[in-house]
Amino acid sequence: MRWLAILLLITVSVAAPAADKAKNVRTAVFAGGCFWCMEPPFDRLDGVLATTSGYSGGHVKNPTYEQVSAGGTGHAEVVQVTYDANKVSYAKLLDVFWHNVDPLDAGGQFCDRGDQYQSIIFYATPEEKKLAEASKKKMAEKLGKKIVTRIRPAAVFYPAEDYHQDFYRKNPVRYKFYRYRCGRDQRLQQLWGRASAH
């Protein structure tokens, strides 16, 4: 029995690193208005390992929520998606992004107004830029209107304060109330013909 336990321990310790190496871990950053609302649709995807709310695209180092929400920092509220590219493609992430934003709104997203709530795709590689531009063109054709969502090079990502992370799980009642009051799902239904995952 003792030898069997040792053998199992060795097998597990050898197999674990192999499993880690099998993953192709990458990150993607999207701005789609309130970051609370951008975590759930990505969290539901098989292959997404984590989502982190934060700030990116601006000139202020280590910004706070108060600074970003007040405007003037250049930052937008964003979600950083950590995913296994062997299980979910960047193209799929883009599709989920589009169906959870209003790409026709240049003044913010839903009830949240200002540049800090604009929709942006931050690309990290030339390939991601190419995919983002192709998907933007496709969505413009689908909606028959000009898409104002911006496509920008990746910038420094600053994680938001702890109380913002997984807000929809920690505060489900407040989250649902905010989402409904903001008219997010109603507008997404108008745009895409179905309710988004939330």
C-alpha positions as CSV (number, residue, x, y, z in Angstrom):
1,M,0.0,0.0,0.0
2,R,2.8,2.4,0.9
3,W,4.6,1.7,-2.4
4,L,1.3,2.3,-4.3
5,A,0.8,5.6,-2.6
6,I,4.4,6.7,-3.5
7,L,3.9,5.6,-7.1
8,L,0.6,7.6,-7.3
9,L,2.3,10.7,-5.8
10,I,5.1,10.4,-8.4
11,T,2.6,9.9,-11.2
12,V,0.6,13.0,-10.2
13,S,3.7,15.2,-9.8
14,V,5.0,14.2,-13.2
15,A,1.6,14.6,-15.0
16,A,0.8,18.0,-13.6
17,P,3.5,20.0,-15.4
18,A,2.6,18.1,-18.7
19,A,-1.0,19.3,-18.3
20,D,0.2,22.9,-17.8
21,K,2.4,22.7,-20.8
22,A,-0.6,21.6,-22.9
23,K,-2.3,24.9,-22.3
24,N,-1.7,27.8,-24.6
25,V,-2.5,30.7,-22.1
26,R,-3.1,34.1,-23.6
27,T,-4.8,37.3,-22.6
28,A,-7.2,39.6,-24.4
29,V,-8.4,43.1,-23.3
30,F,-11.8,44.6,-24.2
31,A,-13.6,47.7,-23.2
32,G,-17.4,47.4,-23.3
33,G,-18.8,49.9,-20.8
34,C,-19.2,48.8,-17.2
35,F,-16.6,46.1,-16.5
36,W,-19.0,44.3,-14.1
37,C,-21.2,43.4,-17.1
38,M,-18.3,42.3,-19.3
39,E,-17.0,39.5,-17.0
40,P,-20.1,37.1,-17.1
41,P,-20.3,36.4,-20.9
42,F,-16.6,35.6,-21.0
43,D,-16.6,33.5,-17.8
44,R,-19.2,31.3,-19.4
45,L,-16.9,30.3,-22.3
46,D,-15.2,26.9,-22.1
47,G,-11.5,27.7,-22.3
48,V,-11.6,31.0,-20.5
49,L,-9.5,30.6,-17.3
50,A,-10.2,34.0,-15.7
51,T,-11.6,37.5,-16.2
52,T,-10.2,40.6,-14.4
53,S,-11.8,44.0,-14.3
54,G,-9.5,46.9,-14.8
55,Y,-8.4,50.0,-16.6
56,S,-6.4,50.6,-19.7
57,G,-5.6,53.0,-22.5
58,G,-4.9,56.1,-20.5
59,H,-2.0,58.2,-19.2
60,V,-2.5,58.0,-15.4
61,K,-0.4,55.4,-13.6
62,N,-2.2,53.1,-11.1
63,P,-5.5,54.8,-11.5
64,T,-8.3,54.4,-9.0
65,Y,-12.0,53.8,-9.8
66,E,-12.8,57.3,-8.6
67,Q,-10.3,58.8,-11.1
68,V,-11.4,56.7,-14.0
69,S,-15.1,57.1,-13.5
70,A,-14.7,60.9,-13.2
71,G,-13.1,61.0,-16.6
72,G,-9.9,62.8,-17.8
73,T,-7.5,59.9,-17.2
74,G,-7.7,58.6,-20.8
75,H,-8.5,55.1,-19.3
76,A,-11.5,53.0,-20.1
77,E,-13.1,50.4,-17.9
78,V,-11.9,47.1,-19.4
79,V,-12.0,43.4,-18.8
80,Q,-8.8,41.3,-19.2
81,V,-9.7,37.7,-20.4
82,T,-7.1,35.0,-19.7
83,Y,-7.8,32.0,-21.9
84,D,-6.5,28.8,-23.3
85,A,-6.1,29.3,-27.0
86,N,-6.2,25.6,-27.5
87,K,-9.8,25.6,-26.3
88,V,-11.2,28.9,-27.4
89,S,-10.1,31.2,-30.3
90,Y,-9.5,34.9,-30.3
91,A,-12.2,35.1,-33.0
92,K,-14.7,33.5,-30.6
93,L,-13.8,36.1,-28.0
94,L,-14.4,38.8,-30.5
95,D,-17.8,37.4,-31.3
96,V,-18.8,37.4,-27.6
97,F,-17.4,41.0,-27.3
98,W,-19.5,42.3,-30.1
99,H,-22.7,40.7,-28.9
100,N,-22.3,42.3,-25.5
101,V,-21.7,46.0,-26.6
102,D,-23.5,48.7,-28.5
103,P,-21.0,49.3,-31.3
104,L,-23.0,52.2,-32.6
105,D,-22.7,54.3,-29.5
106,A,-19.8,56.8,-29.6
107,G,-20.7,58.5,-26.3
108,G,-20.3,55.5,-23.9
109,Q,-22.3,52.3,-23.3
110,F,-25.9,52.2,-22.3
111,C,-26.5,54.4,-19.3
112,D,-22.8,54.9,-18.6
113,R,-21.6,58.0,-20.5
114,G,-18.1,59.3,-21.3
115,D,-14.9,58.1,-22.9
116,Q,-14.2,55.9,-19.9
117,Y,-17.1,53.7,-21.0
118,Q,-16.5,53.5,-24.7
119,S,-16.1,50.2,-26.6
120,I,-12.6,49.3,-27.6
121,I,-10.7,46.2,-28.7
122,F,-7.1,46.3,-27.6
123,Y,-5.0,44.1,-29.8
124,A,-1.6,42.6,-28.8
125,T,-0.4,41.2,-32.1
126,P,-0.7,42.0,-35.8
127,E,-2.9,38.8,-36.1
128,E,-5.3,40.1,-33.4
129,K,-5.5,43.4,-35.2
130,K,-6.3,41.7,-38.5
131,L,-9.0,39.6,-36.8
132,A,-10.5,42.6,-35.0
133,E,-10.7,44.7,-38.1
134,A,-12.3,41.8,-40.1
135,S,-14.8,41.2,-37.3
136,K,-15.6,44.9,-37.2
137,K,-16.3,45.0,-40.9
138,K,-18.5,41.9,-40.6
139,M,-20.5,43.5,-37.8
140,A,-21.0,46.7,-39.8
141,E,-22.4,44.6,-42.7
142,K,-24.6,42.7,-40.3
143,L,-26.1,45.9,-38.7
144,G,-26.0,48.0,-41.8
145,K,-24.5,50.9,-39.9
146,K,-21.2,52.5,-39.1
147,I,-19.4,50.8,-36.2
148,V,-17.7,53.3,-33.8
149,T,-15.9,50.8,-31.7
150,R,-12.2,51.6,-31.7
151,I,-9.4,49.1,-32.4
152,R,-6.2,50.2,-30.5
153,P,-2.8,48.7,-29.6
154,A,-2.7,47.0,-26.2
155,A,-1.7,49.3,-23.4
156,V,-0.7,48.8,-19.7
157,F,-3.5,47.0,-17.9
158,Y,-4.2,48.0,-14.3
159,P,-6.4,45.7,-12.3
160,A,-9.4,47.4,-10.6
161,E,-9.9,47.3,-6.9
162,D,-10.8,43.9,-5.3
163,Y,-14.4,44.8,-4.6
164,H,-15.0,45.2,-8.4
165,Q,-13.7,41.7,-9.2
166,D,-16.5,39.1,-9.8
167,F,-19.0,41.7,-8.7
168,Y,-21.9,39.8,-10.4
169,R,-21.1,36.8,-8.2
170,K,-20.5,38.7,-4.9
171,N,-23.4,41.1,-5.2
172,P,-26.0,39.4,-7.5
173,V,-29.0,41.4,-6.5
174,R,-27.2,44.8,-6.9
175,Y,-25.7,43.6,-10.1
176,K,-29.0,42.6,-11.7
177,F,-30.7,45.8,-10.5
178,Y,-27.9,47.9,-12.1
179,R,-27.9,45.9,-15.3
180,Y,-31.7,46.2,-15.7
181,R,-31.8,49.9,-14.7
182,C,-29.0,50.6,-17.2
183,G,-31.1,49.1,-20.1
184,R,-28.2,47.0,-21.2
185,D,-30.1,43.8,-22.1
186,Q,-33.0,45.7,-23.7
187,R,-30.6,47.5,-26.1
188,L,-28.6,44.3,-26.8
189,Q,-31.9,42.6,-27.7
190,Q,-32.7,45.4,-30.1
191,L,-29.3,45.2,-31.7
192,W,-28.7,41.5,-31.9
193,G,-32.1,40.0,-31.8
194,R,-31.5,38.0,-28.6
195,A,-30.5,38.6,-25.0
196,S,-26.8,38.5,-24.2
197,A,-25.4,36.0,-21.7
198,H,-25.4,37.6,-18.2
